[in-house]
Amino acid sequence: MEKSTRRAIGSGLAAFALLGALALQGVPRETRAATAHSSNPNTLIIDYQSDISHLDSGLCYDTQCYPLTHAMYDQLIGYDTSHGNGDTLVPDAAAAMPTITNGGKTYIFKLRHDVHFWNGRLATSADWVYSFNRIIDPKTAAGAQAFWLDIVGAQAFVSGKAKSTSGIKALGQWGLEIDLNSPYTGFLNVLAMPFGSVVDKNQIAKYGKTYDALHPMGTGPYMFQSRIPGVKIILVKNPNYFGSHKAHINTIEADIGVSTLTSYLRVVKGDADLDGDFPTPIPPSEFLNMLSDPTLSKRAIKQVQVADQYIAMNTQMKPFNNLLVRQAVEYAVNKPALLRLVNGRGSVTNNIIPPNMAGYGAFNLYPYNPTKAKQLLAQAGYPHGFSTTFYTDNLGDDPRLSEGIVQQLSQIGIQATLRSLAEPTWQGIVMARGKAPISWTAWYQDFPDPNDFFEPILSCASAIPGTFNLPFYCNPKVDAYSAKLKHMTDRQARLAGYPALDKMVMQDAPVDPIFNSVYYALPSANLHNFYLHNVWTLVFADYTKS
């Protein structure tokens, strides 16, 4: 998943943009105070610098909205958070784990009879069939659609040859069957993503484009209550939640428009409970002070992320449609120097697969060599370099890192104008075809499978507007080998093949991996049972306050 409010920008944001502008008139950005104090045990206060991209589980695909959608929606299966940070899959809205037959291609689910939308309506098999078809439907522009195309009939639905996906079937009111074209051991993890949530088709039909931003409807432990675009989102405890992870805190208040430094000071002072931004919610100016503080350092939580921070080069736009130009960028970037800009919170990488992901194999095709980079530019027809525009969001350390990259590129003759944009605006540009030639981004695991670092961001299926294949990269030979690995049932042999896939992609140089990040979170003194989950990161329903 993308690092910040990352994924497709839905039309819902545009629908309330004017409302947000009006709401913010005369309100200084850094003085939008929380309506509750952190010492209030009934309210969890989370700060965000930019507005939340999506509250629609079919569109949310970033580290900011993920925890919120996890609190608002349910999937057939989820991760066992009862035992903290784990990857074990357990039933959620399903009554039990599925029966898997037909050589691993058919999944049969029995559904719970007590899963209600917040409006009181029962969620039945028909709702699941609708919800899953909605993810596959191109009109939805779901960022994870590629994961669902293995279902029988999905391609026919996408191409318009069928009105729905034949491999998704209701078995009476309380049963569901999903048929795959080929076995895929990671499919249960796909179902556990936010995209696998059940949604209310009546609510979506009623509110249309404003459903995402202002009228979401889920079944989860927290219910949407209100939103002032660009200012605040309020979720409240669902008193009728069916699941074991009932909310402990009555209200979640997301305060929008709070800078990283201001949020840090608010948490230390007790005016907020947590900074919800990624990947660096603790400002570099305060990081060393925090580590040396005897109280704050004990409270801080550290997690090595299964993630890449990287440069994306649009392979469909000049001059980055030239392999030599992309390779020049690879050689031009001094990665250790960039890592120093973020207090060394990470480790330099040259791979797409992170070292803490199964299937990793170390190699370095492009060691730092600016002389080689200049030679490649000249060979590509740019002996004096060229001008371009480099895009980044304005969250955390991203502008600082991007400034460093732009400066390094200038040393080989690439003169890049830096555009640092609010997250939703940035997404709208970089995920549109032909608008962003080069950009700074990141990818965090959706689930613990190396396929997740290829299919959603570096495959032909994802090389469409609205996904995080920011390079719009498509290589049929890479796709064929990736598909072969994906469907292998011999796990050891499967994982052994991923370093070769990684190298195949890097030979095409659509991205330049810079470092694997380390995340530090600082909760307030009043926030308890706090932990970071491998997939969801923040699990609001499990936290308590005093």
N, C-alpha and C positions, 0 to 999 in steps of 0.2 A: 504494500500500500504506500501511497505517497506520504511524504514526511509532514506536510502541513495540510492546509485545507485542500488536499489534493484529490482530485478526480474531476470528472466532467462537471462543468458549470451548467446547472439546469436553468431552465427559464424562470424558475421560482425566484431566484435572486433578482433577476431583472424586474420581476413583478412588484417587489417591495422596495426597490432602490429609492424611488421618490419618497416613499414613506420614511425611509431611514434618514434621508437628507433633511426632511422637515423636522424629524424628531431631534436631530442633532443641532439645529440652529440655536446658537447662543449657549451651547454646552461645551465648555473647554474639554478637550479630549482627555487630559490627564486628571480631570477633577470629577469624573463620573463616579461618584462614591457608591460603594455597595449599600444596599438598603438594610443589610444586616451585618453585624460584627462577627468575626471569626469565633468569638467566645460564645455565640449563640449555638447551643448544641443541636438545634433543630434545622440549621441551614448550612449547607456545604457551599462555600464560595470559591469559584474557580475563575481565574483571570485569563483572558485571551487578548492578544494584540489585535488580530483581525477577526472579522465576523466569521461565524461558522458557515462552511460552504453549503452543507446540506443536512436536513433532518429527515429526508426521505432515504430509507434503507436501500433503495434501489439506485441511489446516486452517491451516497456517502462512500468515499474511498480515500480517506486520509487520516492522519493520526490525531487531528483535532476532533473531527466528527465521530470517529469510530467509538470512543467511550460513551458518547451521548446516545448514539444509536443502539449500542449494546444495552444501555439502560432502558431504552424505550421499546425495543422489539425482541421477539423470540425467534429462534430457528428450530429446526427439527432436533438438532443435536448441538451441543456446546462443549466448552472446555471445563474440566473439573477445577473450579476455583475454590472449592471447599478446603483443598489442601495447598492453597497458595498458588505459586507460579508454576503451572504445569501444562502439559500438552495432551493429557489424557482426555479422550472424547467420551462424553456421557449424554444420555437423553436430555432433551430440553422440552420442547412441545410434543415430541414423540413419546409414546408410552414406554418404549424400550428401544434398544439399538436395533437396527434393521436386520432382517433376514436377507442374506446375500446369496444369490444362486446364479445359475447360467454362466458358470465360469467367471464370476465376479462382475457380470454385466447387468444383473437385475437386482434392484434394491426394493424390498417391501417394508413399508413402515405402518405400524399401528399408531394412531393418533390419540392423544389425550382427549377426554370429553369435557374438560373444564378450562380450556383456554379461551378467554373472552377478550375481545377488543375493549378499549376503555369505554366505549359507548354501550357495552353490555352484550353485544352480539357475539354468539359463539363462532369460533374459527373452525371450519370443517374442511374436509378434503377438497371441496370446490375452491376454497380460498387459497389453499396451497397450490393447486393447479394454476389458478389465475396468477398468483404471485411469482411462480417460477417462469411461466410464459412471459410475464412482464419483463423479466431480466433479459430474456433472449430476444424479445421484440426490439428491432433496431430503433423504433420510435422513442424508446425509453432512454437510449444512449447510456446504458449501464456500463461503467468502466470495467467490470469483470465479466462482461458477456462472453469473452473467449473461453472462460473456464466451463461454460455451460453448453458449448457447441458439440461436445462429445455425446450428448443425449440424442437418442434416436429421433430423427425428424426435426432436429433443431435447425439444420442447414436449410431444409425445405421451408420452414417457417420464416427464416431470415430472408430467403430469396423471394418470398411471396408465393411460392408454389403450394403452400398449405396455410390454413388459417390458425393453426396452433401446432404445438410440438407433440407428435404422436407418442413419444416415449415418456410422457408424463401423464399418468392416468389415475383418476379417482377410483378407489375400490370401495364402493358404498360411501357412507358419510364419514367413516372413521378409518379409512385405509388409503394408502398412496403407493403407487408403483412408479419407479423410475428405471428406464432401460437405457443402457449405454451401448454405443457401437463397439467399444473395446474396453476391456477392464482397465481401471485406473485406481491404484491404491490410495491416491490422495483425494478421491472424490468426496469422502465424508468430510474432509477438511474444507472443501469447497462449500458444502452445504452449511457448514458452521460459520461462514462469513456473513456479514450484515446483509448481503445480497440474497441470502437464503431465508430471510425473514418473511413471515406471513404479514400481508398488508390488507387493508379493507378496501375492496374495489369500489364500494359505494361512496366512501369518503373521497377517493381519488376522482371518481366521476363527478362528484358534487363540486369540488373546489378546483379541479384542473391544475392550471399552472401555479396557483398559490398553495397547493397542498404541501409541497416540499418546505416552503419557508414559513407558512403561517398556520397550516391545518393538518399536521401529521397525525396518524392514528395507528397506534401499535397495541401490543398486548403485554408489554414489559413491566418491570417493577417500578418504573417511573413514568408518569404521564406528562405530556406536554400541556402547559398551562397558558403561557403567554410569551410574546416576543416583541421587543422594540428593536427593529433592525439597526445594527451598528451600535447598540447600547447594551441590551440585556436579553437573556433567555431564561425562563423559569420552568423547571420541571418539578412535579410534586409526587409524593409517594402514592403508589397504586394500592389502595387498601384491600383490593380483591385479587391480588396477584396469586396465581396458582403455584408458582415454582418455589423451590426451596430457598432461593436467594432473594428473599423479600428485602426491601429497602429498610435500612436502619434509621437513616436521616430523613426528615420529613420533606425538605426542599433542597433542590440544587439550583443555585443562582450562578449563571455564567455571565460575568461582567466583561463586556467587549470594549476594545479600544484602550487597553492598559499596556503600556510598554513593558519590556522585559525588566528594566531597572525598577520602574514603579511597582510592578508586581512583586518583585523580590523584596522590596522595602515593605510592601503591604503584608506579605507573609511573615516577615520578621517581626513587624509591629503587632500583628494579630488582626489586621483588617481583611485578610483573605486567607484561604486555606491552602491554595496551590496555584501554581502557574500551569495552565493546561497546554502551553505551546511546546513544540518540538523543533529541533532536537536539543536546543540549549536554553532551557528556561531560566538558568542562572547566568546573569551577565558576566562577561569576561572580567570587567572591572571589579567585581565582587567575588569571583570564584575562589581566588587564593585566600581572601579574607574569610570566606565561609569555611574552607578546609582547616584554617588555623584557629577558628573559634571553637572552644571546647564544647559549647552547647549545640551550635548549629551543625558542626561536623558529625556529631553523634545522631542527629536527627535526619541527616541527608541519606538518601537511598541511591546507590549506584547500580546501573545495569549496562552490561555490554550488549549493544543492540545487534540484532541480526539485520544489518542494514548497510546500504552503500550510499555515500554522498558522491555525486558525480556530475560531470559536464555532459550535456546531451547536445549532439550536433545533428541538425536536420538534414538527413540524407537526400531529401527531395528539393532542397533549396541551394542555389548557388551562393557561395562557392563550395559549400560543404557537401554537395553531391559528388565532389571529387575526392576519391579515397586518399590521394596524396595530401590534400589539405587537412583532412581529418587526422591523418597520421602525424602531420606536422604539429598539430595541437597536442597530440599525445606526448610527443617528445619535448614540447615547450614548457610543460607545467612542472614546477618544482613542488612536489607534494609535501615533503617535510616542512617547507617554509609555510605553506598554507595551514598545516596542522598546528603550527605554533600560534597562529592567529586565534585559535580556540583553546588555548591553554593545554594543548596536547590531548584533548578529550577525544581520543580515537587512535587508530593505527592505520598507517599508510597501506593502501591496497592497489593492486594492479589487475584485480579480477572482478568479474561480475558477481560470482558466488562469494558470500562472506565466509571467513574462516570458521565461524561457529555454525555453519550450515552443512548438513551432510552433503557429500558430493564435491566438496572443495578440493582444489589442487592448485598449489602455488605456481605461478610463472610470471614473467615480466617481458612482454614483447617490446615495450617502449621505455627503456631507461631514460632518465632526464638527459637531454642532449640538444640544447638550443641550436648548435651548429648544424646538426642533422636536420632539425626542424626547418631552418632557413633553406637548406639544400632542397628539401622536399617541396617547399613553397615555390622555389625557382623552377623546379622540374614540373610543377603543376601549372606554370604560366604566370606566377605572381612573384617575380624576383624582387619587387619593391613592397610586397605585402598587399593588403587590401583593407577596406573599412567594413565594419559590420556593426550589429547591435546585439548586445549581450543582455539577456533577461534574467531577472531574479525576483523572488518575492521579498518582502520587507521584514520578514520574521527573524528574530534572534540574530545569529551571526551570519546569516546568508548574505546581506549586503557587504559586510566586511570581507567575507571570503571571495565574493564576486569581484570586489575591488582589487583584491590580490591577484586573482586570475587575469583580470583585464590588464593589470600592470605587467604581468609576466608575458602575456601575449604580445604586448607592445614591443617587447624586446626582440621579437622575431619579425616585426613589421605588420602584425595584425592590429589595427587601430579600432578598438571596440568601444562604442558608446554604451555606457551602462544604464539600464533602465530598471530601477527598483520599484516594484509595484505592490499595491495591496494584494493579498493572496487571491481573492476572487478574480480581480482584474488580470493578474498574472496567469492564472489558470486559463481564463478565456482566450488569452493570446497563445500560450505555448501548446495548448491542446487543439488549436485550430490549424488546419492545413495551410502551410505557406506563409505563416506570420512571424515565427520566431526562428531565426537561423541558428542560434546557439543559446543555451540557457543553463542555469544551475538548478539542480534538483536532487532528489534522493528517493530511495525505495526501501521500505521496511517490509519484512515478511508478512504475508497474509496468513501463512501457516507453515509449519516446519517441513517443507518439501522444496528441493532445488528447482523444480519446474516453475515455482512461483517467481523466480528471478528471470524467466524467459518468456513464458506464454503471455502474461498480461502487459509486458513492456517492450518486448523485442521479437514479436512474432508478426507474421503477415496478417493474422486475424485481428491483432490489436493495432495495426498501422492505419488507424482510422481516426477521424476527429472525435474527441470526447474521451480518449483513453490517455494513459500515461506512457504510451510509446512516443515520447517527445521527439525522438529522431525520425519517426515515421519509417522505421527500419523494417525491411522485408527481404529475406533471402530464402527462397524455396528450399535450397539444400539444407540450410540450417533448420528450417521448419520440419523437414522430413526426418532429420536425425533427432531433433527434439521430440517429435511425436513417437519415434521408435523407443526412446528412453522412457517417455512418460508411461507407455503402456506395457513395459516389461514387468513381469511378475516376480522375477528373481531380484530381490532388493539389492543384494551385494553387487551383482553384475550391473544393475541399473545405475547405482550410485557411482560405480567405477567409470561409467561413460561420461559423466558430467564435466570433468576437467577438459575433455576434448571438445565438448559443446561450447564451453566457456571460451576456449581458445579460438574456435571457429568464428564466434561473434567478434572477438577482439581483433581478429585479423581484418575484419571489415571496419573496425574503429568507429562505430556509431556513438559510443559513449567513452568517456575517459574517467574511470573510477579513481577517486582521490583518496578517500579514507572511510573506514568503518567506524561509526560513531560510538561513543560511550555517553550514556544519558545519566545525568544527576538530577534527582528531584528533591525538593525541600518542602515537606509538608509543614503546616502550622503546628504549634505545640498542642493544639486542641484536637488534631486529627489523629485517630487511632486505627489500628488494624490496617494500616496503609502498606500496600505492596505494589509492585509493578508486574504485570502479567506479560508473558512472552508474546501473546497475540493482541490482546485487548489493551495492553499497557495500563490504563486506569480502569478499575472496576468499582464504580461509584456505589453500587448496591451493597458491597461488602464492607465499606468503610463505616466507622462510627466516630462520634464526637462526644466530648465532655464539656 
